[in-house]
Amino acid sequence: MNIAVLILFAVWLFVLGLGLLARRGRVMNLEQWTVGRRGFGGVLIFFLLAGEIYTTFTFLGASGWAYGYGGASYYIIAYGALAYGLGYWLLPPIWRYAQERKLYSQTDFFVAKYDSRALGVGIALVGILAMFPYLALQLEGLGLIVEVTTGGRIGALPAVLLGTFALTLYVMVSGIRAAAWTAAIKDISLLMVVVFLGLYLPFHASGGVGPMFHEIAHRMPGFLKLPHTGKNAIWFSSTVLLSVLGFYLWPHTFGSVYAARDANLFRKNAIALPLYQLILLFVFLGGFAALVLLPGLPDHDLALLAAAAQSLPAWVLGLIGGAGLLAALVPGSMLLLAIATQLARNLIGFGLAGWDEEKLNLLARALVPLIALSAIAFEWLSGKGIVVLLLLGYGFVTQLLPALLASLLPRNPVPAFAVWAGAGTGVGIVVLLYFGGSHVHQLLARLPLPWRDLNYGILALTLNTLVLLAVTVAMRLGSGRPPLLPDAEIS
């Protein structure tokens, strides 16, 4: 048997065993399964928050965009560092509120803030709509990584099925602890592989980093800059903004905040986490080296792996594939956990008012395999690239931002119906613009240049905010109250 196949099976067994072992000595009630009894320390929280961004997107999508789009790919470096800084102020008040009320999911937060279980149904739907593309991204990346690193000896579909089996089993058994235990192993292995490829491939391709960039600039003048249209400076800025604003609004990331034992952990991590973005520099170097080694690849997401397969022996490819396998399974476990929790508590549970936490816990765990199978179907049907899937998810999840910011005010003037109207408008715009086909894109092409290249998610967020404000004003005027003055401040 090929050595790369053996290494990948060993990693698969290791991850499965470690994930199952994570529950040892603990009773997996709902609080333990979803938020680790709110007792995670700084190291586990660091790897949970960092691990949510270093996924197959980092491994394949970022290098693929460096290969295919050059300067436009730099947005990936920009947004993470900014978002980690935002977490310094944003996460502690979220954690405190969740601790006081013993919340389990992101949707629980909005239900409590707006005192509306019906609003929770809408919030849960938005979150699940956002997470399914992200989960499909992990599965698509998993299939690509295993197929390329084994030289086709294991196909993409069998790899996805085996990976999903492991993912489903240890999430059902160990919940968030499985993700936390494997996150540190994943990040360390991914760091080693990415740094190695980012240093080795440029020297193999051109004799060094500097000569590699000179060669690319000579072959493709202007490739390393932002273009004038399309993915230009307006697209770049709006995409960075969308990704920063939505970074902590992913339900699985939002929910992992509840697992911390202390609010100060977020401030300490916010100081160190931006340095983690330096990993991406090596990812880009590998993608640019692939452009020199293998120009003209039809699938940009394969660039880094194809260059490695051409340049390295099978045992090294096995190690790379093992790191890639971890990069898919760890964030995939958090996504499965968050989707199952929100489905059980906030959608199905909406009609099961008499169910206690023990029954909801069993329901959430039973939903895990159904969600995993649905994600496989979504990945197979979507036909989207890795970065496109991620940006689609950001377009959905960022529509929760106006409601979140309003809820953090000392006295929130926004009613639940206004949140419904605004977020519904934003999600509808995202669906229309991403899936509307050629007619919608022809309509957008007639807009003035600044609006034509604006990220769709930001356009949707703008309309969302306007609708939320308009409905808030209209409802308060209709009730005889000042438009945006909280009730507690009305004399």
N, C-alpha and C positions, 0 to 999 in steps of 0.2 A: 504493500500500500504506500502511496505517496506520503512523504514526511510531512508536507503541509496539511494533508488530511488528518494525519495522526495528531498533530499539534492542535488543530481546530477542535477535534473531538475531545481532546484533553481539556481544553479551555471550556468547552461546552459542559462537560461533566463537572469541572471545578465550580463554574458559576451556579449550576443547578444544585450541587451539594452545599455550597456556601449559602445560597439563598434559603434552602430548607433548614440549614443549621441555625439560621438567624433567630428562629422562634424558640430555640431551646430554653427551657426553664420558665416560659412565660405563657400565661393564659391569653389567647388572642381574642379578647373582647373588642368591641368597636373602637374604643379609644386607643388600645394598644395597636390594633391593625392599621388604623388610618394615620395616627399622629404620634405613635411610639410613647404613649402616656405623657407626652409633652415634656420629655426629660432628656433630649439630645443636647450634648455639649458643643463647644465651639468647633471641634474638628469635624464631627459628623455634619453639623450644619454647613460648614465651609464646603465640604465635598458634595452635599446635596444641592446647594445653591450653585456651585461651580459646575457640578456634573450635569445640570439641566441645560447648559449651553454647549458643552463639549460632547457632541453626539456624532452620529453619522453625518450630520450637516457639516460639522467641522472637518471630518475625515474626507468626505467626498464632495460636498456641495461647495465649500469655500475654495478648495483646490480646483474644482471644476469651473468655478466662475473666474478664478485667476487665469485659467487656461483659455476660457472662451470669451471673456469680457474685459480682461485687463484692468484698467483703472477703476471701472465700476465696482469691482470686487472689494475695494478698500472700505466700502461702507461697513463691512463685517467687522473690521477692526475698530471702527469708530464707535459703534453703538454699544458694545458690551461695556467698555470702560465708563461711558457716560451713565449707563443704566446702573452699574454697581454703585456709583456715587449717589444716584437717586435713592437707592435702597437705604442709605444712611438715615434719611429723614422719613421715608415712607413706611418702612417695615416695622419699627417699634410701636407706633400707634395701632397698627393692624394686629400685632401680636398681643398687645395689652387687652384690646377689645375681645379677641378670641379667647384669651385666658380667662377673663372675667365671666364669660358666658359659656365656656366649654364647647366651642364650635368645632366642627369636624371638616367642613368643606368650604370652599369659596362661596358657594351659594348660601350657606348658613349665615355668612357675614352680611350679605345684602338683605336677606330675609329679616335678620335682627335689626339692622340699621333702618330699614324702611317699614318694618312691622307689617310685612305682606308676604304670606306664603305663595300667593298667586304670582307675585313678582319673581319669586324664587324659581318658578317653572321656566319663565323666560330667560333668567340668568343662567340656569343650568343648561338650557338648549343652546345658548350662545357659546358657553364654555365647551360643551361637547362638540359643537360644530367646529370650533377652533382646534380641539385636541385630535380629532380624527385625522385631519391632514398631517399633523405632526407625528402621530403614531404610524401612519402609512409611510411617512418619510423614513422612520427608523427601520421599518420592515423592508422597504425598497433598498435602503443602504445595506442592510444585512445580506440580502440576496446577492447584490452586486459584489460585496466584499468577499463572500465565501466562494462565489463562482469564479472570480478572477484569481484569487490567491491559491485556489486548488487547481487552476488550469482547466476548469470545466468538469473536473471529476465529480464535484457536487454541484448540481444545478441551482439556479436561484430559487426555484419553487421549493425543492426539498430543504434548502437552507432556511427559508422563511418558515416552513412548517416545523422543523426541528427547533429553531430559535423561539418560535411562538409557543411551542409545547413547554419548553423550559420556563419561559417567561410566565406563562399562565399558571404553571404548577407552583412556582415559588412565591408568586404574588398571592395566590389563594391561601397558601400555608402561612407565610411570614409577613405579608403586608409591607409597610414602609421600612421595617427593619432589614428586609432583604435588599432593598434599594440602597439603604445607608451602608450596609456591610460591603456591598460590591462596588459602591461608588468610588471609594478610595483606591481599590485595586485598579479599577478602570482608568482613573485619571493618571495614576502613576505609569501604567503601561502605555497609555495613549501619549503621554508626554515623551517617553523614551523613544517610541516609534516615530513620532512626528519630528522631533529634533533630529533624529538620525536621517530620515528621508530629506528633511529640509537642508541638511548640510551635505549629504552624500550625492544626491541627484544633481545639483548644480555643478559640482566638481566633475561628476561623470559626464554630464552633457557638454559643458563648455570650459572646464578647467577652473571654475570658481564662480562666486556670486556676481562679481563685477563683470567679468567677461560674458556671463549668461545674459545680463541685462543689456549689454552693448550689442550682443547678437540679436536679441529680440527687437531692440530699437532699430537696428539696421534692416532686418527682415520686414518689420511691420511698424513703420513710422506712425507715431501717435497712439499706438495700442495701449501704452501704459498711462495715457491721459484720459480724462473724461471726454466723451464726444460732445458735439454741439447739440445734437437732438437725440431723442430716445433716452438712454441711461446717462443723462447729462447731469450738470450740477444741481438742477432743480429736482430731478428724480433722486439724486444722491442724498441731498439734504432732507427731502421729505421721507425717504426710506429710512434714514438714520433716525429721524424724529419719530416715525411710526414705531420702530423697533425699540427705542428707548422708552417711549410712553407705555408700550404694551409688555415690556419685559417681565414685570412682576404680576401681570394680569393673567398669565397662563394659570388655569385652575390647579395644576399639579405643583407649580412653583408657589403659588399663593398658599396652598394647603400645607406645603412643607414648612412654611414659616411657623405654623402652629406647633410643630414638633420641638421647637427650641425651649430650653428651660429658663432663658434670661434674655430680655430685650437688648442688653448691651452687646450680646454676641453679634448682632447684625451690624452695629457700628464698627466693631473691631474687624469683622470680615470685609466691610465696605472699604477699609483702608488697604487691605492686601489684595482683594479680588481683582482690581483693575490691572495689576501686574500679570495676572493670569492670561490677559489678552496677548501677551508676547508669544504665547504658543502659536497663535495664528500666523505670525510672521514666517515660521518654518513651514506651515501648511501652504502658504502662498509661494514660497520658494520652490517647494515641490511641484506645485501646479505650473509655475513658469518654466521649470526645468523640463516638465513633460511636453510643453509647447515646442521646445527645441528638439527633444528626442523623438516625439511622435506627433508632428503637425497633422491637422486634418482629421482628428478623431470625430466621428459623428456624435458620440455620447460624451459630452464634456465631464459628466460625473465620474467617468472611468479614468480620467487623465492620470491621477496620482497612482492608482493601482496598476494601470497599464504600463506606466514608466517603471514602476518597481518590478513588475513581472518580467520586463525585458532586461533589466539590469542586475537582478539579484538571484541568488540560489533559492531552491525550494524551501529550505528550512527557515530562511529569513522571511520568505513570503508567508509561511505558517505563523510566525510570530506577529507579523503585520496583520494577518487575518484575525488572529486571536484578539489583538487590541481593538480591531474594528468590530468584532463580535460583541465585546464588552461595551463599546461605544453605542451599540444599538440596544442592548438588553437593559442596561441600567436606566436610562431615561424612559425606555419603553415601559418598565415596571411602574414608574411613577405615573405615567400617563394612564395605564390600565387601572391603577389604584384610584386615581382621581375620577376617571369616567365612571367606574363602578360605584364609587361613593355617591356621586351626584345623581346617578340614575336611581340608586336605591333610596336615598334619603329625600331627594328634592323633586324627582319626577314620579316614579312609581309610588314612593312613599307619600306623595301629596294626597293620594286617594286611600292611604292606609293609616289613617290617623290613630287607630287603636294599637298599632304595632309598637312593641318596645325595642330598645336598642339591640337586644340579643337577636331578635328576628330580623331587624334591618341589617345587622352584621352578616348573618347567614345569607340574606338576599344579595348583598353586595358581593360577597365571595362567589356565590353561584353565578352571578352575571359575568364574572371575569372571562370564562372561556367563550361566551357568546360575543362579548365585545372584541375579543382577540380574533375570532373568525370573521366578524364584520370588518375589522381593520384590514385583514388580508384581502377581502373582496374589494374594499375601497382602494387599496394600493394597486390591485390588478386592473381596476377599471379606470383609475384617474388618468394615467398616462402623462402625468406632469413631472417636470424635473424636480430635484430635491429642493433647490432654493425657492422655486415657484411655490411648492407645497408649504414651505415655511412662511413665506410672505403672505400666502392666502390665510394661514392660521392667524398671523399677526393682524391681518385686516379684520378678522372676526373678533378676536379677543380684546383689541384696543377699543372696541365700541363700549366697553364697560367703564372706561376711564372717567367720563363726566359724572357718572353715578358714584364712583369711588371717591373722587375729589369732593363732591358735594357732601358725601356721608362723613367725611373727616372734618367738616366745619364744626365749630362749637355748637351751632344751632342750624340744622339743615333745613332750608326753605323748600327743597324740591320734593314734590309728592311722588309716590310710587308710579302713578299713571304716566307722569312725565318721563320717568326712566324707561318705562315700557315704550312710549312713543319714540323717544330719541334713539334708544338702542335698536329698536325694530327698524327704524329708518336707516340707520348705519349699516346693519347687517343686510338689509334689502339692497342697498346700493352696492355693497361688496359682491353679493351674489350676482347682481345684474352686470357689473363691470367685468368680473372675472369669467363669467359663464355666458355672457350675452351674445357672443359670436361676433361675426364681421360687421353687422349693422351698428352695434354699439360702438365698436372701434372706429368705424367711419364717422359716426357722430362726434366722437371725441377728437378726431383729427381736425375738425372744423373750429375747435376752440382756440383761443389765443395761446401762444407758445408756452407761457408759464403754466397754464392749467393743463395743457395737453400732456406734459411729461410729469405732472405731479403724481405721486404714488396714490393709487386708488383708495387705499386705506385711510390716508389723510383727508382726502376729499369726503369720504364717508363719515369720518370723525367730525369734520367741520359741520356737515349737515345735521348730524346727530346732535351736536351741541346746540345748534340753532333751534332745532325742533324742541329739545328739552327745555330750553329757556322760554321759548314761545308758549309752550303748553303750561309751564309753571306760572308765567305771568297771567295767561288767560284764566287758569283755574283760580288763582288767588283774587284776580279782579272780579270774577264771577261770584266769589264767596264774600266780597266786600272787604278783603284784606289787602294791605300794601303788596305790590307785585313780588318783590324779592326779599322782603323783611321777614325774618323768622317770627313765628307766633309769639315766642317768649319775649320778643323785644317790642311788641305792640303795646303801647301804654293805654 
